[in-house]
Amino acid sequence: MLPLQLVGKLPADCKLCYRASCYETSNTSQEGTVANEKYSTSFQSRLSRNWLSPFTDNVLKNLAVSGCRRVLVVAPSFTADCLETLTEIGEEYNALFRSYGGDQLDLVPALNDDDKWADAIIEIAGM
C-alpha cells in the first residue's frame, strides 16, 4: 500500500501510474474533511490474480470485524453509475459488510448527469 504521506509527492514518471493515481485521488478528494485514519483506498475489480490490492471486499470484512459499523463508499473512477459498481458494491459488498457485523454501507452515487458535471465537461472540451 502506498503511504498517504507520499501521495502528491510522487516522481513525474509515476503520475500516469493507475495505482498512484487512485491513491492521489483518494487523498485529494478527502483532504480537509476526513482524518487520514478514517479512510482507506481499495480496489474493487479483479482483472487477474495479480490485480491491485487491497481488495474492497477484504477491506470491508476487516472493517466490520474490527468494530466499524458504518461505511461510506466512494468510487471516483466512475463518472456514471454502472451495474458493476451498483451491484457489486451497493448490493453484494453491502450484504458482505453486514454479514460480518457492520450496520450500514452507503455508496455515494456517481456524478451521472448532474448539471455541474455536464458544465465541467463542456468547459474541458472547450465547447
MOPAC internal coordinates of N, CA, C and O (Angstrom, degrees):
PM7 1SCF
backbone

  N    0.0000 0     0.00 0     0.00 0    0    0    0
  C    1.4481 1     0.00 0     0.00 0    1    0    0
  C    1.5215 1   108.59 1     0.00 0    2    1    0
  O    1.2310 1   120.77 1   -42.61 1    3    2    1
  N    1.2962 1   116.14 1   137.39 1    3    2    1
  C    1.4584 1   121.66 1   179.94 1    5    3    2
  C    1.5172 1   109.25 1   -77.05 1    6    5    3
  O    1.2310 1   119.47 1   -57.52 1    7    6    5
  N    1.3180 1   118.61 1   122.48 1    7    6    5
  C    1.4757 1   119.89 1   179.55 1    9    7    6
  C    1.5227 1   110.34 1   -60.51 1   10    9    7
  O    1.2310 1   120.83 1   -42.24 1   11   10    9
  N    1.3314 1   116.02 1   137.76 1   11   10    9
  C    1.4577 1   120.92 1  -176.98 1   13   11   10
  C    1.5145 1   112.62 1   -58.45 1   14   13   11
  O    1.2310 1   119.72 1   145.51 1   15   14   13
  N    1.3209 1   118.14 1   -34.49 1   15   14   13
  C    1.4610 1   119.81 1  -177.90 1   17   15   14
  C    1.5243 1   112.52 1   -67.47 1   18   17   15
  O    1.2310 1   119.96 1   164.49 1   19   18   17
  N    1.3282 1   117.67 1   -15.51 1   19   18   17
  C    1.4680 1   120.44 1   178.32 1   21   19   18
  C    1.5207 1   112.64 1   -88.25 1   22   21   19
  O    1.2310 1   120.61 1   160.33 1   23   22   21
  N    1.3205 1   116.44 1   -19.67 1   23   22   21
  C    1.4506 1   119.58 1  -178.67 1   25   23   22
  C    1.5205 1   108.74 1   -65.01 1   26   25   23
  O    1.2310 1   120.70 1   -42.77 1   27   26   25
  N    1.3194 1   116.26 1   137.23 1   27   26   25
  C    1.4532 1   121.34 1  -177.80 1   29   27   26
  C    1.5194 1   112.12 1    86.20 1   30   29   27
  O    1.2310 1   120.37 1   171.38 1   31   30   29
  N    1.3294 1   116.89 1    -8.62 1   31   30   29
  C    1.4554 1   121.82 1  -179.89 1   33   31   30
  C    1.5280 1   109.92 1  -119.61 1   34   33   31
  O    1.2310 1   121.10 1  -156.36 1   35   34   33
  N    1.3065 1   115.50 1    23.64 1   35   34   33
  C    1.4516 1   120.72 1  -176.48 1   37   35   34
  C    1.5186 1   111.02 1   -78.66 1   38   37   35
  O    1.2310 1   120.22 1   -30.92 1   39   38   37
  N    1.3130 1   117.18 1   149.08 1   39   38   37
  C    1.4655 1   120.20 1   174.53 1   41   39   38
  C    1.5258 1   109.79 1   -59.53 1   42   41   39
  O    1.2310 1   120.20 1   -26.25 1   43   42   41
  N    1.3080 1   117.23 1   153.75 1   43   42   41
  C    1.4610 1   122.61 1  -176.99 1   45   43   42
  C    1.5283 1   111.87 1   -55.49 1   46   45   43
  O    1.2310 1   119.77 1   144.59 1   47   46   45
  N    1.3358 1   118.04 1   -35.41 1   47   46   45
  C    1.4633 1   119.63 1  -177.93 1   49   47   46
  C    1.5280 1   112.86 1   -71.62 1   50   49   47
  O    1.2310 1   119.89 1   171.23 1   51   50   49
  N    1.3238 1   117.81 1    -8.77 1   51   50   49
  C    1.4629 1   121.00 1   177.04 1   53   51   50
  C    1.5264 1   112.11 1   -95.81 1   54   53   51
  O    1.2310 1   119.88 1   172.34 1   55   54   53
  N    1.3092 1   117.83 1    -7.66 1   55   54   53
  C    1.4582 1   121.24 1  -175.84 1   57   55   54
  C    1.5272 1   112.95 1   -61.91 1   58   57   55
  O    1.2310 1   119.87 1   153.77 1   59   58   57
  N    1.3220 1   117.85 1   -26.23 1   59   58   57
  C    1.4572 1   120.82 1   179.94 1   61   59   58
  C    1.5277 1   112.47 1   -96.95 1   62   61   59
  O    1.2310 1   120.17 1  -176.06 1   63   62   61
  N    1.2974 1   117.28 1     3.94 1   63   62   61
  C    1.4603 1   122.23 1   178.72 1   65   63   62
  C    1.5329 1   108.70 1   -74.40 1   66   65   63
  O    1.2310 1   120.53 1   -53.80 1   67   66   65
  N    1.3309 1   116.58 1   126.20 1   67   66   65
  C    1.4615 1   121.27 1  -178.02 1   69   67   66
  C    1.5313 1   111.49 1   -57.86 1   70   69   67
  O    1.2310 1   120.45 1   132.29 1   71   70   69
  N    1.3059 1   116.75 1   -47.71 1   71   70   69
  C    1.4632 1   120.76 1  -178.18 1   73   71   70
  C    1.5258 1   110.93 1   -61.05 1   74   73   71
  O    1.2310 1   120.20 1   132.21 1   75   74   73
  N    1.3314 1   117.23 1   -47.79 1   75   74   73
  C    1.4581 1   120.82 1   179.78 1   77   75   74
  C    1.5248 1   110.45 1   -62.69 1   78   77   75
  O    1.2310 1   120.39 1   141.15 1   79   78   77
  N    1.3287 1   116.86 1   -38.85 1   79   78   77
  C    1.4661 1   120.56 1   178.75 1   81   79   78
  C    1.5257 1   111.07 1   -63.34 1   82   81   79
  O    1.2310 1   120.37 1   141.47 1   83   82   81
  N    1.3273 1   116.90 1   -38.53 1   83   82   81
  C    1.4658 1   120.51 1   178.16 1   85   83   82
  C    1.5242 1   110.98 1   -62.56 1   86   85   83
  O    1.2310 1   120.67 1   134.08 1   87   86   85
  N    1.3241 1   116.32 1   -45.92 1   87   86   85
  C    1.4534 1   119.32 1   179.51 1   89   87   86
  C    1.5234 1   111.35 1   -65.95 1   90   89   87
  O    1.2310 1   120.53 1   141.08 1   91   90   89
  N    1.3225 1   116.58 1   -38.92 1   91   90   89
  C    1.4639 1   119.48 1   179.12 1   93   91   90
  C    1.5279 1   110.66 1   -65.47 1   94   93   91
  O    1.2310 1   120.19 1   139.85 1   95   94   93
  N    1.3180 1   117.25 1   -40.15 1   95   94   93
  C    1.4585 1   120.84 1   177.35 1   97   95   94
  C    1.5214 1   110.76 1   -62.63 1   98   97   95
  O    1.2310 1   120.19 1   135.41 1   99   98   97
  N    1.3170 1   117.23 1   -44.59 1   99   98   97
  C    1.4647 1   120.57 1   178.07 1  101   99   98
  C    1.5166 1   111.19 1   -59.69 1  102  101   99
  O    1.2310 1   121.40 1   134.60 1  103  102  101
  N    1.3079 1   114.93 1   -45.40 1  103  102  101
  C    1.4542 1   120.05 1  -177.19 1  105  103  102
  C    1.5266 1   111.87 1   -65.23 1  106  105  103
  O    1.2310 1   120.41 1   131.29 1  107  106  105
  N    1.3040 1   116.83 1   -48.71 1  107  106  105
  C    1.4678 1   119.21 1  -175.75 1  109  107  106
  C    1.5211 1   112.38 1   -73.75 1  110  109  107
  O    1.2310 1   119.41 1   149.79 1  111  110  109
  N    1.3260 1   118.74 1   -30.21 1  111  110  109
  C    1.4605 1   119.98 1  -178.05 1  113  111  110
  C    1.5267 1   112.52 1   -73.49 1  114  113  111
  O    1.2310 1   119.67 1   155.67 1  115  114  113
  N    1.2921 1   118.24 1   -24.33 1  115  114  113
  C    1.4628 1   120.37 1   179.37 1  117  115  114
  C    1.5231 1   112.75 1  -101.18 1  118  117  115
  O    1.2310 1   120.33 1   171.59 1  119  118  117
  N    1.3158 1   116.98 1    -8.41 1  119  118  117
  C    1.4535 1   122.94 1  -173.79 1  121  119  118
  C    1.5275 1   111.86 1   -49.21 1  122  121  119
  O    1.2310 1   120.97 1   -54.74 1  123  122  121
  N    1.3150 1   115.75 1   125.26 1  123  122  121
  C    1.4477 1   121.98 1   178.04 1  125  123  122
  C    1.5114 1   115.23 1    80.75 1  126  125  123
  O    1.2310 1   120.09 1   179.11 1  127  126  125
  N    1.3369 1   117.43 1    -0.89 1  127  126  125
  C    1.4663 1   119.22 1  -178.77 1  129  127  126
  C    1.5235 1   113.39 1  -119.14 1  130  129  127
  O    1.2310 1   120.36 1   149.61 1  131  130  129
  N    1.3293 1   116.92 1   -30.39 1  131  130  129
  C    1.4579 1   121.39 1  -176.42 1  133  131  130
  C    1.5257 1   108.79 1  -132.82 1  134  133  131
  O    1.2310 1   120.66 1   -47.24 1  135  134  133
  N    1.3136 1   116.34 1   132.76 1  135  134  133
  C    1.4637 1   120.42 1   177.67 1  137  135  134
  C    1.5283 1   109.80 1   -63.64 1  138  137  135
  O    1.2310 1   120.54 1   -35.04 1  139  138  137
  N    1.3283 1   116.58 1   144.96 1  139  138  137
  C    1.4672 1   121.59 1  -177.59 1  141  139  138
  C    1.5240 1   113.25 1   -52.20 1  142  141  139
  O    1.2310 1   120.14 1   142.94 1  143  142  141
  N    1.3255 1   117.34 1   -37.06 1  143  142  141
  C    1.4598 1   118.99 1  -178.19 1  145  143  142
  C    1.5332 1   112.84 1   -77.87 1  146  145  143
  O    1.2310 1   120.11 1   176.59 1  147  146  145
  N    1.3199 1   117.40 1    -3.41 1  147  146  145
  C    1.4631 1   121.43 1  -178.07 1  149  147  146
  C    1.5263 1   113.16 1  -101.37 1  150  149  147
  O    1.2310 1   119.89 1  -178.00 1  151  150  149
  N    1.3181 1   117.81 1     2.00 1  151  150  149
  C    1.4553 1   119.16 1   177.03 1  153  151  150
  C    1.5214 1   109.54 1  -141.30 1  154  153  151
  O    1.2310 1   121.70 1   -18.53 1  155  154  153
  N    1.3169 1   114.36 1   161.47 1  155  154  153
  C    1.4586 1   119.89 1   176.98 1  157  155  154
  C    1.5212 1   108.73 1  -149.26 1  158  157  155
  O    1.2310 1   121.43 1   -12.24 1  159  158  157
  N    1.2973 1   114.88 1   167.76 1  159  158  157
  C    1.4545 1   121.79 1   177.65 1  161  159  158
  C    1.5187 1   107.59 1  -115.43 1  162  161  159
  O    1.2310 1   121.14 1   -44.99 1  163  162  161
  N    1.3260 1   115.43 1   135.01 1  163  162  161
  C    1.4623 1   119.81 1   176.62 1  165  163  162
  C    1.5139 1   108.22 1  -142.05 1  166  165  163
  O    1.2310 1   121.13 1    -8.09 1  167  166  165
  N    1.3222 1   115.45 1   171.91 1  167  166  165
  C    1.4575 1   121.47 1  -174.07 1  169  167  166
  C    1.5152 1   109.63 1  -121.64 1  170  169  167
  O    1.2310 1   121.33 1   -55.78 1  171  170  169
  N    1.3223 1   115.06 1   124.22 1  171  170  169
  C    1.4562 1   122.49 1  -173.61 1  173  171  170
  C    1.5194 1   112.34 1   -77.58 1  174  173  171
  O    1.2310 1   120.52 1   123.46 1  175  174  173
  N    1.2971 1   116.60 1   -56.54 1  175  174  173
  C    1.4626 1   120.82 1  -171.76 1  177  175  174
  C    1.5176 1   111.30 1   -81.64 1  178  177  175
  O    1.2310 1   121.42 1   -30.77 1  179  178  177
  N    1.3013 1   114.89 1   149.23 1  179  178  177
  C    1.4607 1   120.77 1   174.56 1  181  179  178
  C    1.5135 1   107.45 1  -122.54 1  182  181  179
  O    1.2310 1   121.19 1   -80.16 1  183  182  181
  N    1.3171 1   115.33 1    99.84 1  183  182  181
  C    1.4578 1   119.74 1  -177.69 1  185  183  182
  C    1.5159 1   112.08 1   -84.55 1  186  185  183
  O    1.2310 1   120.48 1   164.52 1  187  186  185
  N    1.3309 1   116.70 1   -15.48 1  187  186  185
  C    1.4568 1   120.76 1   177.39 1  189  187  186
  C    1.5273 1   108.13 1  -160.45 1  190  189  187
  O    1.2310 1   120.81 1    -3.30 1  191  190  189
  N    1.3125 1   116.05 1   176.70 1  191  190  189
  C    1.4676 1   120.39 1   178.20 1  193  191  190
  C    1.5186 1   111.58 1   -65.92 1  194  193  191
  O    1.2310 1   120.55 1   155.10 1  195  194  193
  N    1.3159 1   116.56 1   -24.90 1  195  194  193
  C    1.4578 1   121.24 1  -177.18 1  197  195  194
  C    1.5258 1   112.43 1  -103.03 1  198  197  195
  O    1.2310 1   120.13 1  -154.65 1  199  198  197
  N    1.3223 1   117.35 1    25.35 1  199  198  197
  C    1.4526 1   120.57 1  -177.46 1  201  199  198
  C    1.5196 1   110.62 1   -68.86 1  202  201  199
  O    1.2310 1   121.42 1   -12.47 1  203  202  201
  N    1.3115 1   114.88 1   167.53 1  203  202  201
  C    1.4549 1   121.91 1  -175.96 1  205  203  202
  C    1.5228 1   111.96 1   -63.69 1  206  205  203
  O    1.2310 1   121.40 1   -34.58 1  207  206  205
  N    1.2869 1   114.92 1   145.42 1  207  206  205
  C    1.4650 1   121.21 1   177.94 1  209  207  206
  C    1.5237 1   107.80 1  -133.36 1  210  209  207
  O    1.2310 1   120.06 1   -16.65 1  211  210  209
  N    1.2969 1   117.49 1   163.35 1  211  210  209
  C    1.4648 1   128.38 1    11.90 1  213  211  210
  C    1.5262 1   111.49 1   -78.01 1  214  213  211
  O    1.2310 1   121.33 1   -31.09 1  215  214  213
  N    1.3316 1   115.06 1   148.91 1  215  214  213
  C    1.4452 1   121.56 1   179.53 1  217  215  214
  C    1.5289 1   109.58 1   -79.48 1  218  217  215
  O    1.2310 1   120.80 1   -39.93 1  219  218  217
  N    1.3089 1   116.08 1   140.07 1  219  218  217
  C    1.4684 1   121.20 1  -176.14 1  221  219  218
  C    1.5137 1   112.49 1   -58.93 1  222  221  219
  O    1.2310 1   119.61 1   138.51 1  223  222  221
  N    1.3297 1   118.34 1   -41.49 1  223  222  221
  C    1.4641 1   118.82 1  -179.25 1  225  223  222
  C    1.5260 1   111.35 1   -62.07 1  226  225  223
  O    1.2310 1   119.92 1   139.79 1  227  226  225
  N    1.3278 1   117.77 1   -40.21 1  227  226  225
  C    1.4687 1   120.37 1   178.23 1  229  227  226
  C    1.5234 1   111.65 1   -67.41 1  230  229  227
  O    1.2310 1   120.37 1   140.48 1  231  230  229
  N    1.3155 1   116.90 1   -39.52 1  231  230  229
  C    1.4710 1   120.66 1   177.86 1  233  231  230
  C    1.5202 1   109.96 1   -61.74 1  234  233  231
  O    1.2310 1   120.22 1   135.77 1  235  234  233
  N    1.3273 1   117.18 1   -44.23 1  235  234  233
  C    1.4639 1   120.20 1  -179.61 1  237  235  234
  C    1.5278 1   112.06 1   -65.42 1  238  237  235
  O    1.2310 1   120.27 1   139.37 1  239  238  237
  N    1.3279 1   117.10 1   -40.63 1  239  238  237
  C    1.4701 1   120.10 1   175.59 1  241  239  238
  C    1.5263 1   110.20 1   -58.55 1  242  241  239
  O    1.2310 1   120.90 1   130.69 1  243  242  241
  N    1.3279 1   115.88 1   -49.31 1  243  242  241
  C    1.4683 1   120.64 1  -177.95 1  245  243  242
  C    1.5192 1   111.69 1   -62.89 1  246  245  243
  O    1.2310 1   120.08 1   140.77 1  247  246  245
  N    1.3208 1   117.44 1   -39.23 1  247  246  245
  C    1.4670 1   120.29 1   178.15 1  249  247  246
  C    1.5250 1   110.58 1   -61.85 1  250  249  247
  O    1.2310 1   120.70 1   132.08 1  251  250  249
  N    1.3275 1   116.26 1   -47.92 1  251  250  249
  C    1.4647 1   119.95 1  -179.18 1  253  251  250
  C    1.5237 1   111.50 1   -62.60 1  254  253  251
  O    1.2310 1   120.58 1   134.26 1  255  254  253
  N    1.3152 1   116.51 1   -45.74 1  255  254  253
  C    1.4694 1   121.05 1  -179.33 1  257  255  254
  C    1.5244 1   111.14 1   -62.95 1  258  257  255
  O    1.2310 1   120.35 1   146.58 1  259  258  257
  N    1.3331 1   116.94 1   -33.42 1  259  258  257
  C    1.4686 1   120.07 1  -178.55 1  261  259  258
  C    1.5282 1   112.61 1   -82.08 1  262  261  259
  O    1.2310 1   120.01 1  -179.10 1  263  262  261
  N    1.3407 1   117.58 1     0.90 1  263  262  261
  C    1.4524 1   120.20 1   174.78 1  265  263  262
  C    1.5215 1   115.84 1   106.78 1  266  265  263
  O    1.2310 1   119.80 1   179.00 1  267  266  265
  N    1.3038 1   117.98 1    -1.00 1  267  266  265
  C    1.4707 1   120.85 1   177.37 1  269  267  266
  C    1.5246 1   107.78 1   -70.07 1  270  269  267
  O    1.2310 1   120.12 1   -51.79 1  271  270  269
  N    1.2996 1   117.37 1   128.21 1  271  270  269
  C    1.4551 1   120.62 1  -176.59 1  273  271  270
  C    1.5214 1   114.16 1  -104.72 1  274  273  271
  O    1.2310 1   120.29 1   155.66 1  275  274  273
  N    1.3346 1   117.05 1   -24.34 1  275  274  273
  C    1.4636 1   119.96 1  -178.22 1  277  275  274
  C    1.5229 1   109.78 1  -132.12 1  278  277  275
  O    1.2310 1   121.11 1   -43.23 1  279  278  277
  N    1.3370 1   115.49 1   136.77 1  279  278  277
  C    1.4610 1   121.40 1  -178.92 1  281  279  278
  C    1.5236 1   108.67 1  -134.74 1  282  281  279
  O    1.2310 1   121.30 1   -41.65 1  283  282  281
  N    1.3053 1   115.12 1   138.35 1  283  282  281
  C    1.4518 1   122.29 1   172.84 1  285  283  282
  C    1.5216 1   106.83 1  -112.65 1  286  285  283
  O    1.2310 1   120.23 1   -57.62 1  287  286  285
  N    1.3267 1   117.17 1   122.38 1  287  286  285
  C    1.4581 1   122.23 1  -177.48 1  289  287  286
  C    1.5237 1   109.13 1  -107.26 1  290  289  287
  O    1.2310 1   121.20 1   -50.46 1  291  290  289
  N    1.3259 1   115.31 1   129.54 1  291  290  289
  C    1.4563 1   122.42 1   176.24 1  293  291  290
  C    1.5264 1   106.74 1  -119.66 1  294  293  291
  O    1.2310 1   120.79 1   -47.18 1  295  294  293
  N    1.3227 1   116.10 1   132.82 1  295  294  293
  C    1.4685 1   121.15 1   179.89 1  297  295  294
  C    1.5297 1   108.48 1  -118.11 1  298  297  295
  O    1.2310 1   120.21 1  -101.16 1  299  298  297
  N    1.3253 1   117.20 1    78.84 1  299  298  297
  C    1.4662 1   119.90 1  -173.54 1  301  299  298
  C    1.5207 1   114.58 1   -69.71 1  302  301  299
  O    1.2310 1   119.34 1   171.17 1  303  302  301
  N    1.3031 1   118.86 1    -8.83 1  303  302  301
  C    1.4705 1   120.49 1   178.93 1  305  303  302
  C    1.5178 1   112.02 1   -70.70 1  306  305  303
  O    1.2310 1   120.46 1   161.32 1  307  306  305
  N    1.3195 1   116.73 1   -18.68 1  307  306  305
  C    1.4522 1   120.73 1  -177.44 1  309  307  306
  C    1.5189 1   110.65 1  -111.49 1  310  309  307
  O    1.2310 1   120.39 1   -51.07 1  311  310  309
  N    1.3342 1   116.85 1   128.93 1  311  310  309
  C    1.4575 1   120.21 1   176.35 1  313  311  310
  C    1.5206 1   111.46 1   -92.77 1  314  313  311
  O    1.2310 1   120.56 1   169.29 1  315  314  313
  N    1.3165 1   116.53 1   -10.71 1  315  314  313
  C    1.4607 1   121.87 1   174.99 1  317  315  314
  C    1.5251 1   108.01 1  -135.42 1  318  317  315
  O    1.2310 1   121.08 1   -38.61 1  319  318  317
  N    1.3195 1   115.53 1   141.39 1  319  318  317
  C    1.4527 1   119.23 1   178.77 1  321  319  318
  C    1.5214 1   109.52 1   -59.93 1  322  321  319
  O    1.2310 1   120.91 1   -40.72 1  323  322  321
  N    1.3262 1   115.86 1   139.28 1  323  322  321
  C    1.4570 1   120.90 1   178.09 1  325  323  322
  C    1.5203 1   108.13 1  -128.99 1  326  325  323
  O    1.2310 1   121.05 1   -21.35 1  327  326  325
  N    1.3170 1   115.59 1   158.65 1  327  326  325
  C    1.4602 1   119.68 1  -177.88 1  329  327  326
  C    1.5165 1   112.39 1   -59.59 1  330  329  327
  O    1.2310 1   120.50 1   143.40 1  331  330  329
  N    1.3323 1   116.66 1   -36.60 1  331  330  329
  C    1.4630 1   119.38 1  -179.69 1  333  331  330
  C    1.5222 1   110.81 1   -57.76 1  334  333  331
  O    1.2310 1   120.67 1   131.82 1  335  334  333
  N    1.3165 1   116.33 1   -48.18 1  335  334  333
  C    1.4613 1   119.90 1  -178.00 1  337  335  334
  C    1.5269 1   111.32 1   -72.70 1  338  337  335
  O    1.2310 1   120.36 1   133.66 1  339  338  337
  N    1.3180 1   116.92 1   -46.34 1  339  338  337
  C    1.4669 1   119.87 1  -178.50 1  341  339  338
  C    1.5265 1   111.88 1   -61.13 1  342  341  339
  O    1.2310 1   120.62 1   138.19 1  343  342  341
  N    1.3303 1   116.43 1   -41.81 1  343  342  341
  C    1.4628 1   120.10 1  -178.43 1  345  343  342
  C    1.5196 1   111.66 1   -79.36 1  346  345  343
  O    1.2310 1   120.84 1   128.43 1  347  346  345
  N    1.3317 1   116.01 1   -51.57 1  347  346  345
  C    1.4654 1   119.35 1  -174.35 1  349  347  346
  C    1.5309 1   111.89 1   -66.58 1  350  349  347
  O    1.2310 1   120.31 1   128.37 1  351  350  349
  N    1.3165 1   117.02 1   -51.63 1  351  350  349
  C    1.4690 1   118.97 1  -178.33 1  353  351  350
  C    1.5242 1   110.78 1   -83.06 1  354  353  351
  O    1.2310 1   120.64 1   128.37 1  355  354  353
  N    1.3298 1   116.38 1   -51.63 1  355  354  353
  C    1.4579 1   120.51 1  -174.46 1  357  355  354
  C    1.5135 1   114.85 1   -63.23 1  358  357  355
  O    1.2310 1   120.53 1   149.27 1  359  358  357
  N    1.3246 1   116.60 1   -30.73 1  359  358  357
  C    1.4631 1   119.59 1  -178.09 1  361  359  358
  C    1.5288 1   112.23 1  -113.39 1  362  361  359
  O    1.2310 1   120.34 1   119.14 1  363  362  361
  N    1.3483 1   116.96 1   -60.86 1  363  362  361
  C    1.4655 1   119.89 1  -174.07 1  365  363  362
  C    1.5295 1   112.49 1   -65.94 1  366  365  363
  O    1.2310 1   120.23 1   130.81 1  367  366  365
  N    1.3187 1   117.17 1   -49.19 1  367  366  365
  C    1.4677 1   119.63 1  -179.21 1  369  367  366
  C    1.5310 1   111.20 1   -70.65 1  370  369  367
  O    1.2310 1   120.71 1   149.97 1  371  370  369
  N    1.3207 1   116.25 1   -30.03 1  371  370  369
  C    1.4577 1   120.02 1   175.05 1  373  371  370
  C    1.5267 1   109.49 1   -61.46 1  374  373  371
  O    1.2310 1   120.58 1   131.67 1  375  374  373
  N    1.3370 1   116.50 1   -48.33 1  375  374  373
  C    1.4688 1   121.13 1   178.29 1  377  375  374
  C    1.5307 1   110.67 1   -63.10 1  378  377  375
  O    1.2310 1   120.27 1   139.59 1  379  378  377
  N    1.3216 1   117.08 1   -40.41 1  379  378  377
  C    1.4603 1   121.50 1   178.68 1  381  379  378
  C    1.5324 1   110.70 1   -61.05 1  382  381  379
  O    1.2310 1   120.50 1   131.02 1  383  382  381
  N    1.3207 1   116.66 1   -48.98 1  383  382  381
  C    1.4650 1   121.78 1   179.87 1  385  383  382
  C    1.5328 1   110.76 1   -57.79 1  386  385  383
  O    1.2310 1   120.79 1   135.96 1  387  386  385
  N    1.3076 1   116.10 1   -44.04 1  387  386  385
  C    1.4720 1   120.41 1   179.26 1  389  387  386
  C    1.5315 1   111.81 1   -67.22 1  390  389  387
  O    1.2310 1   120.66 1   143.68 1  391  390  389
  N    1.3292 1   116.35 1   -36.32 1  391  390  389
  C    1.4713 1   119.23 1  -178.77 1  393  391  390
  C    1.5246 1   111.87 1   -67.06 1  394  393  391
  O    1.2310 1   120.03 1   157.67 1  395  394  393
  N    1.3162 1   117.56 1   -22.33 1  395  394  393
  C    1.4614 1   121.84 1   177.69 1  397  395  394
  C    1.5226 1   112.49 1   -96.93 1  398  397  395
  O    1.2310 1   119.78 1  -170.95 1  399  398  397
  N    1.3284 1   118.03 1     9.05 1  399  398  397
  C    1.4539 1   121.28 1   174.26 1  401  399  398
  C    1.5124 1   116.13 1   110.48 1  402  401  399
  O    1.2310 1   119.73 1   176.79 1  403  402  401
  N    1.3126 1   118.12 1    -3.21 1  403  402  401
  C    1.4585 1   119.99 1   176.64 1  405  403  402
  C    1.5193 1   110.76 1   -73.15 1  406  405  403
  O    1.2310 1   120.42 1   -24.47 1  407  406  405
  N    1.3253 1   116.81 1   155.53 1  407  406  405
  C    1.4608 1   121.24 1  -179.52 1  409  407  406
  C    1.5238 1   112.98 1  -101.48 1  410  409  407
  O    1.2310 1   120.22 1   142.07 1  411  410  409
  N    1.3260 1   117.18 1   -37.93 1  411  410  409
  C    1.4608 1   119.34 1  -171.86 1  413  411  410
  C    1.5234 1   111.02 1  -148.14 1  414  413  411
  O    1.2310 1   120.76 1   -51.39 1  415  414  413
  N    1.3160 1   116.16 1   128.61 1  415  414  413
  C    1.4564 1   122.53 1   172.87 1  417  415  414
  C    1.5229 1   106.49 1  -125.80 1  418  417  415
  O    1.2310 1   120.79 1   -60.38 1  419  418  417
  N    1.3182 1   116.10 1   119.62 1  419  418  417
  C    1.4588 1   121.60 1   177.70 1  421  419  418
  C    1.5166 1   108.78 1  -112.30 1  422  421  419
  O    1.2310 1   121.03 1   -43.79 1  423  422  421
  N    1.3157 1   115.64 1   136.21 1  423  422  421
  C    1.4634 1   122.67 1   177.14 1  425  423  422
  C    1.5173 1   108.02 1  -105.98 1  426  425  423
  O    1.2310 1   120.21 1   -59.19 1  427  426  425
  N    1.3262 1   117.20 1   120.81 1  427  426  425
  C    1.4563 1   121.63 1   178.41 1  429  427  426
  C    1.5273 1   108.28 1   -70.54 1  430  429  427
  O    1.2310 1   120.02 1   -51.56 1  431  430  429
  N    1.3286 1   117.57 1   128.44 1  431  430  429
  C    1.4628 1   118.94 1   179.27 1  433  431  430
  C    1.5265 1   111.42 1   -65.17 1  434  433  431
  O    1.2310 1   121.16 1   -27.97 1  435  434  433
  N    1.3199 1   115.39 1   152.03 1  435  434  433
  C    1.4619 1   120.44 1   176.32 1  437  435  434
  C    1.5316 1   108.96 1   -70.22 1  438  437  435
  O    1.2310 1   121.11 1    -7.28 1  439  438  437
  N    1.3211 1   115.49 1   172.72 1  439  438  437
  C    1.4604 1   120.95 1  -178.77 1  441  439  438
  C    1.5266 1   112.36 1   -64.72 1  442  441  439
  O    1.2310 1   120.54 1   148.63 1  443  442  441
  N    1.3172 1   116.57 1   -31.37 1  443  442  441
  C    1.4633 1   123.01 1   178.23 1  445  443  442
  C    1.5201 1   111.99 1    49.27 1  446  445  443
  O    1.2310 1   119.81 1    57.05 1  447  446  445
  N    1.3291 1   117.97 1  -122.95 1  447  446  445
  C    1.4614 1   121.03 1  -176.88 1  449  447  446
  C    1.5308 1   112.73 1  -106.78 1  450  449  447
  O    1.2310 1   120.63 1  -151.65 1  451  450  449
  N    1.3182 1   116.41 1    28.35 1  451  450  449
  C    1.4593 1   120.89 1   177.66 1  453  451  450
  C    1.5363 1   109.69 1   -55.94 1  454  453  451
  O    1.2310 1   120.56 1   -43.50 1  455  454  453
  N    1.3097 1   116.54 1   136.50 1  455  454  453
  C    1.4685 1   121.44 1  -176.88 1  457  455  454
  C    1.5274 1   112.95 1   -57.83 1  458  457  455
  O    1.2310 1   120.22 1   139.22 1  459  458  457
  N    1.3212 1   117.19 1   -40.78 1  459  458  457
  C    1.4719 1   119.73 1  -179.75 1  461  459  458
  C    1.5273 1   110.81 1   -65.24 1  462  461  459
  O    1.2310 1   120.38 1   142.83 1  463  462  461
  N    1.3244 1   116.87 1   -37.17 1  463  462  461
  C    1.4631 1   120.81 1   177.85 1  465  463  462
  C    1.5273 1   109.90 1   -67.14 1  466  465  463
  O    1.2310 1   120.32 1   135.51 1  467  466  465
  N    1.3175 1   116.99 1   -44.49 1  467  466  465
  C    1.4648 1   120.64 1   178.48 1  469  467  466
  C    1.5299 1   110.23 1   -60.49 1  470  469  467
  O    1.2310 1   120.28 1   137.51 1  471  470  469
  N    1.3325 1   117.07 1   -42.49 1  471  470  469
  C    1.4733 1   120.70 1   177.68 1  473  471  470
  C    1.5248 1   111.03 1   -62.06 1  474  473  471
  O    1.2310 1   120.46 1   140.26 1  475  474  473
  N    1.3302 1   116.72 1   -39.74 1  475  474  473
  C    1.4681 1   120.50 1   179.35 1  477  475  474
  C    1.5203 1   110.76 1   -64.76 1  478  477  475
  O    1.2310 1   119.77 1   138.64 1  479  478  477
  N    1.3231 1   118.04 1   -41.36 1  479  478  477
  C    1.4645 1   121.38 1   178.72 1  481  479  478
  C    1.5300 1   110.29 1   -63.88 1  482  481  479
  O    1.2310 1   120.59 1   138.87 1  483  482  481
  N    1.3105 1   116.48 1   -41.13 1  483  482  481
  C    1.4713 1   120.77 1   177.46 1  485  483  482
  C    1.5214 1   110.16 1   -61.24 1  486  485  483
  O    1.2310 1   120.46 1   137.35 1  487  486  485
  N    1.3313 1   116.72 1   -42.65 1  487  486  485
  C    1.4660 1   120.42 1   179.43 1  489  487  486
  C    1.5210 1   110.88 1   -66.67 1  490  489  487
  O    1.2310 1   120.23 1   136.52 1  491  490  489
  N    1.3189 1   117.16 1   -43.48 1  491  490  489
  C    1.4612 1   120.93 1   179.63 1  493  491  490
  C    1.5326 1   110.63 1   -61.78 1  494  493  491
  O    1.2310 1   121.08 1   140.16 1  495  494  493
  N    1.3232 1   115.53 1   -39.84 1  495  494  493
  C    1.4618 1   120.35 1  -179.43 1  497  495  494
  C    1.5271 1   112.04 1   -75.44 1  498  497  495
  O    1.2310 1   120.61 1   170.41 1  499  498  497
  N    1.3345 1   116.45 1    -9.59 1  499  498  497
  C    1.4618 1   120.22 1   178.56 1  501  499  498
  C    1.5153 1   113.28 1    70.74 1  502  501  499
  O    1.2310 1   120.92 1  -147.77 1  503  502  501
  N    1.3016 1   115.85 1    32.23 1  503  502  501
  C    1.4750 1   119.10 1  -178.13 1  505  503  502
  C    1.5081 1   111.33 1   -89.81 1  506  505  503
  O    1.2310 1   120.10 1   180.00 1  507  506  505

